[in-house]
């Protein structure tokens, strides 16, 4: 596919996170002209500057997506924005609800307005499976964010900006994910699992970054892109990481789902399937069905749910993938 970053100025909000670091590494390989890391944590920026020492194409902007004026300054002469900044820890969002609203919803609208006025070419916002039929505040704020980015295409006017969303499940190995947590306690002899039936989607950072790059190539503006990825049982993941540990069932936490969805039955009515991904089409009159050539409509009552996925990872599969990740 076409290299979407060659010679482009790229900005990533929340760029010091796990995704941001992996994306920046890839963007350097693909020949981006300039890469701007926009985030509010100066310590993480300092550490990232050391990690990428000598890279003259990198710029580090201290700023918060809540601060629209700072976004306007950062977006000047930027071609592509990847919006990864968010409050994403479920417990923190539940305890500090309006802080999550200010970052995940107000911050999203600030990104949209700055991108349109600064004539950014393309914006991709990172979403989450928790935005699909949300049961916690984090998921609700991300659903609202998704809606804002899709609807933003309705009022760009004669500006060149287009907005799309990428939605996928928990990223394996990212900060706050269950893999580093299980690794940190595997010598204790006990691994806590909330429910033995619990399932999750599986995607690596590398896969997540590549899917964003692919979506940059495919987007017209208004789509929600969803990769076809495998499911796993959380008890199988615990077995793969700590085979000699006892599994202690501790009960589902507030705001936690037994299984995750990425396409609801209602969303499926306006979703198109391709070989390795799905596209939820926007329900606006400016969207033409002729855009998604080669895709097919989903059957009635289709749902993309981690419990009824066609593709599953076994304990051996998980162990092999974890070993591969450790070697990279």
Buried (B, 14 or more C-beta within 10 A) or exposed (E): EEBBBEEBBBBBBBBBBBBBBBBBBBBBEBEBBBBBBBBBBEEBBEEBBEEBEEEEBBEBBEBBBBBBEBBBEBBEEBBBBBBBBBBBBBEBBBEBBEEBBBBBBBBBBBBBBBBBBBBBBBBBBBBBBBBBBBEBBBBBBBBBBBBBBBBBBBEBEEBEBBBBBBBBBBBBBBEBBBBBEBBEBBEEEEBBBBBEBBBBBBBBBBBBBBBBBBBBEBBBBBBBBBBBBBBBBBBBBBBBBBEEBEBEEEEEEEBBBEBBBBBBBEBBBBBBBBEEBBBBBBEEEEBEEEBBEEBEBBEEEBBBBBBEBEEBBBBEBBBEBBEEBEEE
